Amino acid sequence: MMKNTLEDYKAAVKLKYESEKIGNYSSFLLNPSRAKLRKLCGELFKNNTNTDDLKSFSAFFQFDFSLNCSNRLKEQTDKFRPIETFFKGETDLADIEAVNIAAILVDFNSRPYLKFSKQEALKKENIPSTSIESLNTGDVFGATEFIKKNTISADLPIQPSFLKKKKLSLYQKKVVIPGMLLIIMLSGIGYSFLPKKECMQWQKDHYEAVDCETKAVGFVDLYSTMPLNKNMLNFRKIKICDTTTFFKHNKPILWYCKKGNQLVFFNGPGFNPENEKPLKPITQYMIDKYMK
């Protein structure tokens, strides 16, 4: 019975990171830094009661997590550097405890490594030949093996099944193909003249897509541009009123940070783009203290 290896574990965690970096915690993970990963770690452990996760925290940082350990955690910022470069694809991770922390940061379910290694690896024929994003990271026959075995080598002869195509009629060859080429050429010319909005910038209460090479004017000059994340275009600063809903199914749906003696609200987790302070989920205590 074949078991999963450490290389499989690291590859599966890295795959999970690729999807999570544009998810709810994209402000921490899309362009990770040691400080951002440390802040995310602190936020995730505030409500984390998972025994294995708490053991992984203690093993990695050499002290137990508590709600008042934020200052001690700040002193450990440099310990996140290998995880940062691992997520960026610059280096590998040799420390199992560091991989376990990386798995927690991206919410990889089959953690820690000891649990993952005991799972039976799937046979090749059980792995669906779909895109790599569809791989279930909870049932991994080595993500590295998946990549190797689902890549067609250039040295192998092309099988006839790959060459089965419907023959084009004479009319299609003379009319359809030139027409398609003309459309592609015109589209390419038009695209070259359009501004490429591959960045985004905070504007008063939301993010807007902007041209990375064009200097923005007016209010948006206060904030720097960052790589475009379409999920973050729905991120908003919220003005609350008497009818504002703070909870849904007993779970917070608004996040906040303090500005003086007031609370500033947003519709998702992450950072306040105006001062880069981490956002916290709203609690009834904060509502009673500041809103009533």
N, C-alpha and C positions, 0 to 999 in steps of 0.2 A: 504494500500500500504506500503510494508516494505521498509525501507531505510537502507543504509549502515551505519555501526557503526564505532566508532573510532578503535575498535579492527580489523574490516575488513580493514580499511585504513592502519593500521600498518602492518598487514599481507600481504597486496598487495604490499606495498612499499618494504617489506623484500623480497618478491618473485622477484620483479624487480631488487633488488640488486644482487640476486644470478645469474642473467643472465648478468648484467652490469659489475660485477667484473672481467669477462673475456672478456670484450668488449674493446672499444677504450680507456677507461680511467682505464684500469686494473692496471696500475702502481700506481694509487692513491687508488683503491678500493680493489685490491686483498688481500692486507695485510694492512688494513686501520689503520692509526694513526691520532691523533689530528692534527698534523702538515700537513700531506698529505691532509686530508679532508679540512682544512682551505685553503691550496693552490688551491685545486680543486674548492672550492667555489669562490675564487677570480677570477680564470680563467673563470668560467662559467658566472659570472655576468658582465664581461667586455663587452660582446656583448649581454647581456640579456635586452630586452626592455619589457618583460612581466610584466604588471602592478601588477598582483597578486604575482608574484615572488618578485618584488621590495617591495611590502607591507609586505610579509613574512620576507624578509631580515630586514626591519626596525623594525618589531615587535619582532624579535628574538634578534637582536644586539642592539636595542635602538638607532640606528642612521641610516641615509639614505646612500645607496651605492653611491659612486662616484669613478671615476678612480684614484683619489689620496688618497683613504682611506686605502691603503694597510697597513700602519703602525698601524692604529686603528684596522684593522682586525687582525693583528698579536697579539695584546693585548687580543684578544678574543679567542685565541687558546684553552683554557681550556673549553670553551663552547661546543667544538666539542667532548669532552670526552664521554658524554652519547650517542651521535650518533655513535661513534666508537664502544662502547661496545654493542650497539643495533645491528649494522651490524654483529658483531662477534658472536651474539647469547648469550652474557653473561648477559645482562640486558634488561629490557623493557623500553620503553619511555612513560612517563606520560605527558610530555609537548607537547601540540598540535603544538606549533610553532616550536619545535625541530623536530617533525615528518615532518612538512612542508619543513624544510630545508633538511632533509634526502631525501624527495621525489624529491626535485630539484637536489640534487647531483646524483641521479640515473635516472633522467629524466622520472619520473613517470607522465604520461600525465594527469590523472584525479586529479590534485592538484589545490588549496590547499584542506584541509579537508572539508571546508564549501561547496565547489563545489562537492566533492566526496559524502558527506553525503546526498545531495539532489537528487542523482541518485537513481532510483528505483532498488532495489536488484533483481537479477534474481531468478526465481524459480528453485527448485532443478532439475526438469526435463529438464531445459534449459541449464544445465551445462554439457558439453560433458564429458563422462567418459574416458578421455585420461590422459596422464601424466600431472603432476602438472605444468611442464614448458610451456604447451600449453595454460594455463589459460590466457585469455585476461584480463589484469589488468584494462582495461577501463570499463569492465562490470563485476563487482565482486559481487556475492552474498555472501560476506564474505569469504575471502580466508580461514579463520579458519573453517567455515562451510564446505567448499569444502573438506578440509583435513579430517574432521570428517566423512562426509557422504560418502566419497569414500574410506574409510578404512574398510576392512572386519574384524569384531570382531571375536576373537578366541572363544567366547562363543556361536556364532551362528552355527547352523547345516549347514554343507556343502550341497549345493543344487545339485541335480543330473546333472544339466546343466554344472557344473564345472567338472564333472567326466566323461564326454563323451570323450572317446579316442578310437582310432582305435586299435583293437586287433592285437597283434603281432603274426605272424605265428611262427611255431615251428622252421623254419630255422632262422628267425630273432632273436629269443631268444637264439639259440645256437651259432650263428656266429656273427651277427651284434653287439649285446650288449657287448660280450667279446672284440671284436675289438675296439669298442668305448672306453671301459675302459682302454685298453692298450694304445691307443693314448693319453688319458687324463693323464695317469700315466707318459708316456714318455715326454709329454709337460710340466708337473709339474716338473720333474727332470731337464729338460733342462732350464726351467725358473729360477730354484733355483741357477743355476751356472752363469746366465747372470747378469751383473751389472744393477741395477735398476736405470735408469736415471729419477729420479723424481724431480730433481732440474735443474736450468739453471744458466748460468754465462756469463757475458759480455766478449767478445773476440774481441778486436780491433774495429770492426765496426758492430757486430751483437751478438745476444744471441745464445748459444749452450746448448743443454741438457747435463747434467753431472750427475754422481753418487753423491748423497748427502753425502755419507760416504767416498768418495775418495777425498783426497786433490789434487787440480789441481796444475799443475806445469807451470813454465814459466810466460808469460805475464798475464795470467788470475789470478794469485795470487793477483793482484792489486785489484780485485773486489770480493766481497763476493757472495756466492751462494744465490739463492732465490727460492721459490717454482715454479715448472715448470708451465708455462702458454704457451700452444702451440700457441696461437695467437701472443704472443710476439716474437716467433721465426722468424717472418717475419719483425720484427722491425730492421731497418738498419740506419747506419750513411751514409749520401749521400755526394759524391764529385760532386760539380756542375761544369758546363762548359758552353760554349756559347749556347748550344742547350738545356740546362736544362729547363724543364717546371715547373713553379712555381704555376700556377693557372689552374683550369679546371672549365669551366662554371662559371667563375668569383669567384670561391672559392679556397682558398689556399689548396694545396696538399702537401706542405712541412712545417715543423716546425723547429724552430731555437732557439739557445741560444747564447749569446755573450761569446767569449773567447778572452779577451784583446780587440783589435780593429778589430777582425774578427768575422764572423758568422759561427757557426757549424750547419749543416743541418741534419735533420732526416726525415724519410718517414711517421712518425706518431706522435700523441701527447703523452705527458707523461713527463718523466724526462730524462735529459742527464745522462746516467749511469756512466759517468766518473767524474761528479762533483755534481750530484743530483740536478742540477738547473732545474726548470720547463721550459718546451718548450713552445714557443709561435708560433701561426700561422704566416707565412710570410706575409708581407705587401709590397705594392709598394714603400712606403716611405723608408723602410729598404733596399730594393733592390737598390733604387736610391742613398741612402746614403753610403752603404758599398760595393756594387757590381760594381758600374759604376765609 
